[in-house]
Amino acid sequence: MSDDLTGLQAEFPAFRIWREGFPGRSRYVARSRHLDLNPHTVVTTNLRELREVLQPGPSPAAAVPIPQAGSRVPMTPLPEPERDATSTRAAESGCSHAQ
């Protein structure tokens, strides 16, 4: 096992990291040891890219909070729909529909 791969395994203990060899090429695989840890699986031919992907940091998904089970999600009210003059007059007069 290469020193680079051994170092990567020590740097990211939450992932099982190994090298797969094929005739004429090889690739590196990292798989999360925990179901709730992302990314779950990474496959690449480049150890530097693997290290960059596994580094913790902000990601686009991190910008959107995921509500926990049972929590209340704040609602943003939708804008009122535009009404034409006929439906506005009908609403003001108490009619349920415009004619």
KOLMI-656710 format. One record per atom (N, C-alpha, C): residue in one letter; x, y, z. Coordinates in steps of 0.02 Angstrom, whole numbers, plus 50000, padded with zeros to 5 digits. Atoms other than C-alpha are relative to their C-alpha. Layout:
<domars>
DOMAR   code      xx      yy      zz
DOMAR      a       X       Y       Z
...
</domars>
This chain:
<domars>
DOMAR   code      xx      yy      zz
DOMAR      m   50043   49941   50000
DOMAR      m   50000   50000   50000
DOMAR      m   50045   50062   50000
DOMAR      s   49958   49941   50005
DOMAR      s   50068   50171   49955
DOMAR      s   49994   50043   50063
DOMAR      d   50000   49955   49943
DOMAR      d   50115   50298   50087
DOMAR      d   49944   50052   49995
DOMAR      d   50053   49951   50010
DOMAR      d   49992   50422   50009
DOMAR      d   49932   49971   50020
DOMAR      l   50064   50032   49982
DOMAR      l   49848   50299   50028
DOMAR      l   49996   49988   50075
DOMAR      t   49999   50010   49927
DOMAR      t   49899   50256   50206
DOMAR      t   49987   50065   50036
DOMAR      g   50011   49934   49970
DOMAR      g   49906   50441   50249
DOMAR      g   49928   50023   49993
DOMAR      l   50069   49981   50011
DOMAR      l   49735   50471   50173
DOMAR      l   49953   49961   50046
DOMAR      q   50040   50042   49955
DOMAR      q   49662   50326   50274
DOMAR      q   50004   50026   50071
DOMAR      a   49991   49973   49933
DOMAR      a   49734   50401   50433
DOMAR      a   49966   50068   50008
DOMAR      e   50030   49933   49999
DOMAR      e   49671   50575   50388
DOMAR      e   49923   49998   50003
DOMAR      f   50073   50006   50004
DOMAR      f   49492   50516   50358
DOMAR      f   49976   49933   50029
DOMAR      p   50019   50064   49970
DOMAR      p   49452   50377   50482
DOMAR      p   49926   49984   49994
DOMAR      a   50072   50013   50008
DOMAR      a   49264   50396   50453
DOMAR      a   49984   49967   49933
DOMAR      f   50009   50031   50065
DOMAR      f   49291   50324   50279
DOMAR      f   50044   49939   49993
DOMAR      r   49960   50058   50019
DOMAR      r   49350   50154   50221
DOMAR      r   50027   50017   49930
DOMAR      i   49969   49978   50063
DOMAR      i   49474   50196   50081
DOMAR      i   50045   49944   49974
DOMAR      w   49958   50052   50030
DOMAR      w   49554   50071   49962
DOMAR      w   50013   50014   49926
DOMAR      r   49982   49995   50071
DOMAR      r   49634   50054   49791
DOMAR      r   49977   49937   49965
DOMAR      e   50020   50055   50042
DOMAR      e   49561   49945   49655
DOMAR      e   50043   50001   49937
DOMAR      g   49957   50003   50059
DOMAR      g   49678   49888   49518
DOMAR      g   49969   49961   49944
DOMAR      f   50024   50032   50061
DOMAR      f   49629   49843   49341
DOMAR      f   50057   50000   49950
DOMAR      p   49946   49999   50050
DOMAR      p   49740   49800   49193
DOMAR      p   50006   50068   49967
DOMAR      g   49986   49935   50031
DOMAR      g   49817   49965   49139
DOMAR      g   49972   50060   50037
DOMAR      r   50027   49942   49963
DOMAR      r   49727   50074   49267
DOMAR      r   49984   49980   50072
DOMAR      s   50022   50011   49931
DOMAR      s   49680   50093   49448
DOMAR      s   49955   50057   50021
DOMAR      r   50044   49948   49973
DOMAR      r   49552   50190   49548
DOMAR      r   49998   49993   50076
DOMAR      y   50005   49999   49928
DOMAR      y   49525   50239   49729
DOMAR      y   49927   50008   50019
DOMAR      v   50069   49999   49977
DOMAR      v   49364   50212   49823
DOMAR      v   50000   50019   50074
DOMAR      a   50011   49982   49930
DOMAR      a   49309   50295   49985
DOMAR      a   49926   49989   50014
DOMAR      r   50070   50013   49980
DOMAR      r   49152   50234   50071
DOMAR      r   49992   50019   50073
DOMAR      s   50014   49978   49932
DOMAR      s   49077   50314   50225
DOMAR      s   49985   49941   50046
DOMAR      r   50015   50052   49950
DOMAR      r   49073   50206   50382
DOMAR      r   49934   50014   50036
DOMAR      h   50062   49980   49967
DOMAR      h   48914   50298   50436
DOMAR      h   49949   50020   49946
DOMAR      l   50051   49985   50051
DOMAR      l   48751   50310   50337
DOMAR      l   49984   50074   49993
DOMAR      d   50019   49930   50003
DOMAR      d   48723   50492   50382
DOMAR      d   50059   50046   49982
DOMAR      l   49942   49960   50018
DOMAR      l   48897   50551   50330
DOMAR      l   50004   50005   49924
DOMAR      n   49995   49989   50072
DOMAR      n   48913   50627   50157
DOMAR      n   50067   50029   49982
DOMAR      p   50029   50045   50049
DOMAR      p   48978   50594   50032
DOMAR      p   50003   49928   50024
DOMAR      h   50001   50070   49980
DOMAR      h   48934   50411   50053
DOMAR      h   50055   49961   49964
DOMAR      t   49951   50036   50039
DOMAR      t   49044   50345   49913
DOMAR      t   50032   50047   49949
DOMAR      v   49963   49961   50049
DOMAR      v   49179   50426   49806
DOMAR      v   50045   49952   49962
DOMAR      v   49957   50042   50042
DOMAR      v   49267   50341   49660
DOMAR      v   50038   50048   49953
DOMAR      t   49960   49956   50041
DOMAR      t   49412   50428   49572
DOMAR      t   50067   49966   49985
DOMAR      t   49933   50026   50016
DOMAR      t   49580   50392   49491
DOMAR      t   50055   50043   50031
DOMAR      n   49952   49951   49976
DOMAR      n   49663   50538   49581
DOMAR      n   49994   50008   50076
DOMAR      l   50001   49993   49927
DOMAR      l   49711   50539   49766
DOMAR      l   49990   50072   50023
DOMAR      r   50009   49930   49982
DOMAR      r   49719   50729   49770
DOMAR      r   49927   50020   49996
DOMAR      e   50071   49986   50007
DOMAR      e   49541   50741   49707
DOMAR      e   49960   49966   50056
DOMAR      l   50034   50035   49946
DOMAR      l   49486   50611   49835
DOMAR      l   50006   50039   50065
DOMAR      r   49989   49960   49939
DOMAR      r   49563   50714   49976
DOMAR      r   49957   50063   49999
DOMAR      e   50039   49939   50005
DOMAR      e   49477   50873   49913
DOMAR      e   49925   49987   50012
DOMAR      v   50071   50016   49993
DOMAR      v   49306   50789   49905
DOMAR      v   49984   49981   50072
DOMAR      l   50014   50023   49932
DOMAR      l   49322   50714   50079
DOMAR      l   50011   50055   50053
DOMAR      q   49989   49945   49953
DOMAR      q   49377   50879   50161
DOMAR      q   49934   50028   50023
DOMAR      p   50062   49968   49977
DOMAR      p   49239   50947   50272
DOMAR      p   50001   50074   49981
DOMAR      g   50005   49930   50017
DOMAR      g   49177   51116   50221
DOMAR      g   49931   50015   49972
DOMAR      p   50066   49982   50026
DOMAR      p   49030   51212   50152
DOMAR      p   49988   49969   49932
DOMAR      s   50021   50027   50064
DOMAR      s   48938   51131   50010
DOMAR      s   49933   50031   49982
DOMAR      p   50065   49971   50018
DOMAR      p   48786   51186   49911
DOMAR      p   49943   49971   50043
DOMAR      a   50053   50031   49959
DOMAR      a   48679   51063   50011
DOMAR      a   50001   50027   50071
DOMAR      a   49995   49975   49931
DOMAR      a   48743   51136   50175
DOMAR      a   49964   50068   50007
DOMAR      a   50033   49935   49997
DOMAR      a   48664   51304   50130
DOMAR      a   49925   49994   50012
DOMAR      v   50071   50012   49991
DOMAR      v   48490   51227   50136
DOMAR      v   49990   49957   50061
DOMAR      p   50009   50040   49940
DOMAR      p   48443   51171   50312
DOMAR      p   49948   49945   49989
DOMAR      i   50047   50056   50004
DOMAR      i   48358   51002   50323
DOMAR      i   49966   49995   50067
DOMAR      p   50035   50002   49936
DOMAR      p   48222   51001   50456
DOMAR      p   50004   49931   50031
DOMAR      q   50000   50063   49963
DOMAR      q   48229   50867   50590
DOMAR      q   49928   49976   50006
DOMAR      a   50066   50029   49992
DOMAR      a   48083   50749   50612
DOMAR      a   49964   50032   50059
DOMAR      g   50040   49970   49947
DOMAR      g   47946   50831   50713
DOMAR      g   50010   50075   50007
DOMAR      s   49988   49928   49992
DOMAR      s   48015   51007   50692
DOMAR      s   49952   50039   49954
DOMAR      r   50044   49957   50040
DOMAR      r   47912   51150   50624
DOMAR      r   50042   50038   49950
DOMAR      v   49965   49965   50053
DOMAR      v   47966   51224   50460
DOMAR      v   49967   50068   49991
DOMAR      p   50031   49934   50009
DOMAR      p   47940   51413   50448
DOMAR      p   49975   50007   49928
DOMAR      m   50030   49993   50066
DOMAR      m   47826   51453   50303
DOMAR      m   50008   50072   49976
DOMAR      t   49997   49935   50030
DOMAR      t   47853   51599   50187
DOMAR      t   49936   50010   49962
DOMAR      p   50064   49991   50035
DOMAR      p   47686   51670   50130
DOMAR      p   50011   50015   49927
DOMAR      l   49997   49987   50072
DOMAR      l   47656   51671   49944
DOMAR      l   49969   50068   49986
DOMAR      p   50031   49935   50016
DOMAR      p   47616   51838   49862
DOMAR      p   49928   49990   49978
DOMAR      e   50070   50003   50021
DOMAR      e   47433   51875   49833
DOMAR      e   49997   49999   49924
DOMAR      p   50007   50000   50073
DOMAR      p   47377   51834   49656
DOMAR      p   49971   50066   49976
DOMAR      e   50027   49938   50028
DOMAR      e   47341   51982   49545
DOMAR      e   49928   49988   49980
DOMAR      r   50071   50006   50017
DOMAR      r   47155   52013   49520
DOMAR      r   49984   50053   49948
DOMAR      d   50022   49949   50048
DOMAR      d   47071   52098   49376
DOMAR      d   49944   50041   50033
DOMAR      a   50049   49954   49971
DOMAR      a   46944   52237   49406
DOMAR      a   49934   49965   50016
DOMAR      t   50064   50035   49990
DOMAR      t   46792   52120   49390
DOMAR      t   50003   49958   50063
DOMAR      s   49996   50043   49941
DOMAR      s   46851   51996   49522
DOMAR      s   50010   50042   50063
DOMAR      t   49991   49956   49942
DOMAR      t   46903   52139   49638
DOMAR      t   49933   50029   50022
DOMAR      r   50067   49973   49984
DOMAR      r   46729   52218   49628
DOMAR      r   49956   49945   50030
DOMAR      a   50040   50055   49975
DOMAR      a   46648   52048   49657
DOMAR      a   50020   49983   50072
DOMAR      a   49977   50016   49933
DOMAR      a   46756   52015   49810
DOMAR      a   49978   50054   50049
DOMAR      e   50019   49944   49957
DOMAR      e   46717   52188   49881
DOMAR      e   49925   49999   50015
DOMAR      s   50073   50000   49991
DOMAR      s   46529   52164   49857
DOMAR      s   49975   49938   50037
DOMAR      g   50019   50059   49963
DOMAR      g   46530   51995   49943
DOMAR      g   49977   49943   49955
DOMAR      c   50019   50053   50046
DOMAR      c   46490   51894   49787
DOMAR      c   50052   49945   50001
DOMAR      s   49952   50056   50000
DOMAR      s   46567   51722   49780
DOMAR      s   50033   49990   49934
DOMAR      h   49968   50006   50065
DOMAR      h   46603   51733   49594
DOMAR      h   49979   50059   49956
DOMAR      a   50014   49945   50046
DOMAR      a   46612   51864   49458
DOMAR      a   49958   49975   49942
DOMAR      q   50041   50021   50057
DOMAR      q   46487   51862   49315
DOMAR      q   50026   50032   49937
</domars>
